[in-house]
């Protein structure tokens, strides 16, 4: 391939009953290796959730082939242009749940989830004084960027949400609540949990933050900072107006910063936000211990 080769990143999911999901996962892995796309794909009895990268030709072929399967004929792909692969390898795994929740009630997003809002509708709701804005992601994602005025969930994993809702959100059960996540899949489950827990007026951003950032009319307004993504890019820009600001803080000096890196010690790999000065000073390490571990060890 020459330097002019164009790449794309695909983000997608669909909740649908998949017969023999474990076998389908094995077959899909072999297919992806043959096509030579890279990324992470989860397959469960309840559907598929994936992010892959490849050349335009490879990703276009992938979309055609997946849609040729009657189960996924109407699946929606979010597409980003890229300069190269966003992943080093291809992983296709079977899981019991597409989003690990372990909720004590069965949840089918096709029958129970919050009302979907288009980017324009979501933007309008953001400006209402009576609306509660809830971030449907983890705390470290929020710290890099979020919608203005959103509630920060104090949790590290998605499965903590039900208990966190009971402890922190009960007073808002009768208020309109809008939720959002990166691509939409977590809010499909989150809003289902909220409705099951007695919340009355629950909404979700259709297509997630990445779709909001691409909307030509909204242009990412009222989003501050960068959006954390689960590939080699680590973060992407959402607000495409002159309102764009940096809200992240450097892990070392707490100055404004919006670059996430992995600790240079492979045994640590802590993801942390750094400013340019501290990235140079600490050479990509999150701590002196990690630097000593590599240089002394």
C-alpha positions in Angstrom: 0.0 0.0 0.0 1.3 3.5 -0.8 1.2 6.6 1.4 -2.0 7.8 -0.3 -4.0 4.8 1.0 -7.2 6.1 2.7 -8.4 4.5 5.9 -11.7 4.5 7.8 -12.8 3.7 11.3 -16.2 2.1 11.8 -18.2 2.2 15.1 -21.4 0.2 15.2 -23.7 -2.0 17.3 -27.1 -3.7 17.1 -29.2 -5.5 19.7 -30.6 -8.6 18.0 -30.9 -12.2 19.0 -27.9 -14.0 17.4 -28.3 -17.8 17.1 -25.2 -19.8 18.0 -23.4 -16.6 18.9 -20.2 -18.3 20.0 -19.9 -20.1 16.7 -20.7 -16.8 14.8 -17.9 -15.1 16.8 -15.4 -17.7 15.7 -16.5 -17.5 12.1 -16.5 -13.7 12.2 -12.9 -13.6 13.5 -11.7 -15.8 10.6 -13.6 -13.5 8.2 -12.0 -10.3 9.7 -8.5 -11.8 9.5 -9.1 -12.7 5.8 -10.3 -9.2 5.1 -7.4 -7.8 7.1 -9.4 -5.3 9.2 -8.3 -4.6 12.8 -10.2 -3.7 15.9 -12.4 -5.0 18.7 -15.7 -6.8 18.1 -17.9 -8.2 20.8 -20.6 -10.7 19.9 -23.3 -11.9 22.4 -26.6 -13.7 22.3 -28.1 -10.2 22.3 -26.2 -8.7 19.4 -22.9 -7.2 18.1 -20.8 -4.2 19.1 -17.6 -3.3 17.3 -15.0 -0.7 16.3 -12.7 -1.6 13.4 -10.3 0.1 11.1 -9.1 -0.6 7.6 -8.7 0.8 4.2 -11.7 2.4 2.6 -12.0 -0.6 0.4 -11.8 -3.1 3.3 -14.3 -1.2 5.5 -16.7 -0.7 2.7 -16.6 -4.4 2.0 -17.1 -5.2 5.7 -20.2 -3.0 5.8 -21.6 -4.7 2.7 -20.9 -8.2 4.0 -22.4 -7.5 7.5 -25.5 -6.0 6.0 -25.9 -9.0 3.8 -26.7 -11.0 6.9 -30.4 -10.6 7.6 -29.7 -10.1 11.3 -27.8 -6.9 10.5 -29.4 -5.6 7.3 -30.2 -2.2 8.9 -27.2 -1.8 11.2 -25.9 1.8 11.4 -22.2 2.5 10.9 -20.6 5.7 12.3 -17.6 6.4 10.0 -14.5 8.4 10.7 -11.7 9.1 8.2 -8.3 8.1 9.4 -4.6 8.3 8.4 -4.0 4.6 9.2 -5.2 1.7 11.4 -6.6 2.7 14.8 -5.8 -0.8 16.2 -2.8 -3.1 16.2 -4.7 -6.4 16.0 -8.2 -7.9 15.4 -10.1 -9.2 18.4 -13.5 -10.9 18.1 -14.9 -12.3 21.3 -18.0 -13.8 22.6 -19.4 -12.3 25.8 -22.5 -12.9 27.8 -23.4 -9.2 27.5 -22.4 -6.6 25.0 -22.2 -4.1 27.8 -21.3 -5.7 31.1 -24.1 -4.8 33.5 -25.2 -7.9 35.5 -28.5 -6.2 36.3 -30.9 -8.3 38.3 -33.7 -7.9 35.7 -33.7 -8.9 32.0 -33.2 -5.9 29.7 -34.0 -5.8 26.0 -33.2 -2.3 24.6 -35.5 -3.1 21.7 -38.5 -3.1 24.1 -37.3 -0.9 27.0 -35.0 2.1 26.6 -35.2 5.9 26.7 -36.7 8.1 24.0 -34.1 8.8 21.3 -33.2 12.4 20.6 -31.5 13.6 17.4 -28.4 15.9 17.9 -30.6 18.9 17.2 -33.2 17.8 19.7 -30.5 16.9 22.3 -29.0 20.4 21.8 -32.4 22.0 22.5 -32.8 19.9 25.6 -29.4 20.9 26.9 -30.6 24.5 27.0 -33.6 23.8 29.1 -33.4 24.7 32.8 -35.6 21.8 33.9 -33.5 19.1 32.3 -31.0 16.9 34.1 -28.0 15.9 32.0 -26.4 12.5 32.9 -23.1 11.3 31.5 -23.5 7.5 30.8 -19.8 6.8 30.8 -17.1 6.3 33.3 -15.4 9.0 35.4 -12.1 9.1 33.5 -14.0 9.7 30.2 -16.0 12.5 31.8 -12.8 14.2 33.0 -11.4 14.5 29.5 -14.6 16.0 28.1 -18.4 16.2 28.6 -21.6 18.2 27.9 -21.8 21.4 29.8 -23.6 20.9 33.1 -23.6 17.1 33.0 -23.6 15.1 36.1 -20.3 13.2 36.5 -20.9 9.5 37.5 -18.5 8.6 40.2 -17.8 5.1 38.9 -15.1 3.1 37.1 -17.2 0.4 35.4 -20.6 0.4 33.8 -21.9 -2.4 36.0 -21.8 0.0 39.0 -24.5 2.2 37.5 -27.6 0.6 39.0 -26.4 1.1 42.6 -25.0 4.5 41.8 -28.4 5.6 40.4 -30.2 4.4 43.5 -27.7 6.3 45.8 -27.4 9.5 43.8 -30.3 10.1 41.4 -33.5 9.2 43.2 -34.4 12.8 43.8 -34.6 13.3 40.0 -37.1 10.4 39.2 -39.8 12.8 38.1 -37.6 15.2 36.1 -36.7 14.9 32.4 -33.2 13.3 32.2 -31.1 13.2 29.1 -28.3 10.7 28.8 -25.3 10.3 26.5 -22.3 8.0 25.8 -19.7 7.6 23.1 -21.6 5.7 20.4 -25.0 5.1 22.0 -24.9 1.5 23.2 -24.3 2.1 26.9 -27.3 4.5 27.0 -29.5 1.8 25.4 -28.9 -0.2 28.6 -28.6 2.7 31.0 -32.0 4.2 30.1 -33.6 0.7 30.4 -32.2 0.4 33.9 -33.5 3.9 34.8 -37.0 3.1 33.5 -36.9 -0.2 35.5 -35.9 1.8 38.6 -38.8 4.1 38.3 -37.5 7.1 36.5 -40.3 8.6 34.5 -39.0 10.9 31.7 -35.7 9.4 30.3 -34.0 10.2 27.0 -30.8 9.2 25.1 -28.7 10.9 22.5 -29.2 8.8 19.4 -25.9 7.8 17.9 -23.9 9.1 20.9 -21.4 11.8 21.2 -19.6 11.0 18.0 -22.8 11.5 15.9 -23.5 14.7 17.8 -20.0 16.0 16.8 -20.6 15.3 13.1 -24.0 17.0 12.9 -23.6 19.9 10.4 -26.2 22.1 12.2 -25.2 21.6 15.8 -21.4 21.2 15.2 -20.8 19.9 18.7 -22.0 22.9 20.6 -22.2 22.8 24.4 -19.6 20.0 24.5 -16.4 20.9 26.4 -13.1 19.1 26.0 -12.3 16.0 24.0 -14.2 12.7 23.7 -12.4 9.6 24.9 -12.5 6.7 22.3 -11.4 3.1 22.7 -8.8 2.9 20.0 -5.2 4.1 19.4 -6.5 7.7 18.9 -7.6 7.8 22.6 -9.4 11.1 22.1 -11.2 13.0 19.3 -12.6 16.5 18.9 -16.4 17.0 19.2 -17.0 20.7 19.4 -16.2 22.2 16.0 -17.0 25.8 16.9 -14.9 28.6 18.4 -16.5 27.6 21.8 -14.2 24.6 22.0 -12.3 24.7 25.4 -9.8 22.4 27.2 -11.2 21.0 30.5 -8.9 18.1 31.2 -6.1 18.6 33.8 -2.5 17.3 33.5 -2.0 14.2 35.8 1.4 15.7 36.9 0.9 19.5 37.2 -2.9 19.9 36.9 -2.5 22.5 34.2 -5.2 22.4 31.4 -4.5 19.5 29.0 -6.4 17.3 26.7 -4.0 14.6 25.6 -4.4 11.1 27.0 -1.4 8.8 26.8 -0.5 5.3 28.1 2.3 5.1 30.7 5.5 4.2 28.9 6.0 1.3 31.4 4.3 -1.6 29.6 3.6 -3.3 33.0 1.6 -0.2 34.1 0.1 1.4 30.9 -1.9 3.8 33.1 -3.9 6.1 30.9 -3.4 9.7 32.0 -3.8 13.2 30.7 -0.6 15.1 30.2 0.4 18.6 29.0 3.3 18.9 26.5 5.8 20.0 29.1 5.1 17.1 31.5 5.0 14.6 28.7 8.6 15.7 27.8 9.8 16.0 31.4 8.5 12.6 32.5 9.1 10.9 29.2 5.7 9.4 29.0 5.8 7.7 32.5 3.0 8.3 35.0 5.4 8.1 38.0 9.0 8.0 39.0 8.4 4.4 40.1 7.4 3.4 36.5 10.4 5.2 35.1 12.8 3.5 37.5 11.1 0.1 36.9 12.0 0.4 33.2 15.4 2.0 33.4 16.7 0.1 36.4 14.9 -3.2 35.7 
